[in-house]
Amino acid sequence: MDYFYIGIDDTDSPDGMCTTYLASSILNEFERNAIEIEDFPRLIRLNPFAPFKTRGNGGVSFKLSLDQDIALAKEIVLDYVSRLSMFDCENTNPGVVFYKGEITPSMVDYSLKAIYSIISIEEAEEFAGEIGAEIHKFKKGRGIIGSIAAISCPLEDYTYELLAYRESEKFGQLRKIDYDSVYEMDKETFPETFENIDGKYLAIEPKTPCPVLYGIRANNPEVLKKAYDMVVPNENIADFQIFKTNQHTDMHIQDVDCIADMKQYSCYKIRGEVKDKPHVIEGGHMFFTLFDESSEIECAAYEPTKSFRKTVSKLSAGDVVELYGGIGRENTFNIEKFQVIDLNDVVYKNPLCQCGKRMTSAGRNKGFKCKHCGKTIKSDEKVKEHVKRDLIEGRFYETPVSARRHLAKPLIRMNLD
Ligand code: ATP
């Protein structure tokens, strides 16, 4: 069925604004003008490795039935984007896209490309021409890349996010959300809402000067109303909006046959064998090498993944794992979560002496000797032993809430026993 679609992206900067807030302001203006949208507004997260993203690389879209006042809707959108975008920031290059019709298979392919890889402004502009979309570029207009994708993205699996916005005089000031109320809300609504808290860390609260006071993520919109009523903010909420979104769906993760087929700035599920014991470098980042018959790749659990590094450190050479994550700027695979497929519980050790002590090497090709009782043996062969492992085969392990990507599907949504 034909609809009128609106896509908006790239309106914010690290110093302020948020495309969802701008969209919410537009929706309020629509309401004042009796313009109704179909379904929920959508917040679509695109490639987490896109080079010019401000934070979470999200674009916004909404759809209207054709009996709405389309001309007025367009006027309102362009007016709000031109007034509220953070034009002073070099990296803010808003793009608005209007499209009338059906979402075609080529539009779906385009949106998947925007999630899986990198698209240029020229490519987006050419594609808009092909589908007959109307584009509005502000400054460089990079936002059209994400706007077309936000309109076109299919949502087979989806979640909802309720975003509560602050009064404008509070923008940039410290947020004071009552921790206990969030704790209670989490207790009452989890797992239908998720990623609310992480120990003492309030995950619903952004740490940037944007207009968002908090965001609550959930599987359905009903539970969000209940959660909203439970959170005590200690400041006025100017407005709130519920978005339908591809967040927490693993939509960015592609299946791939082998390591050699993976590309930089894309995200995958990849199976391989651990080559070496994970090690930490300066700054607290943890690395190991994963290999298969085609190639090998350095894998990382960076410092912000905190306790996840301890889990990763339990991996050993010979373990077979399935990693979920993506290849970033350093050409390293950033792990979001992993499943243990097969644990190598075999180690080769120096033999045990009759006296019960572990023997040491007597020198190259000279066998082993016991420092305790003096006994020697001529053979150089180490003995095979089985060790108890601190990981469980078949089990998934994920980064903590504080270090999780918007698109990453948390284990709580994966229906795992
Ligand atoms: P926020 O999450 O706070 O709204 P953001 O992280 O979404 O900010 P934007 O300001 O929207 O960042 O900037 C992201 C830019 O990257 C946009 O111009 C968007 O069109 C563009 N973009 C999105 N996906 C891709 C992609 N796959 N390849 C190239 N550019 C992309």
Residues whose N, C-alpha, C, O or C-beta is under 5 A from the ligand:
A	BS01	ATP	D9 D10 T11 D12 C18 T19 L46 N47 A50 F52 K53 T54 R55 G56 N57 G58 N93 K113 A114 I115 S117 I118 I119 R142 G143 I144 I145 G146 S147
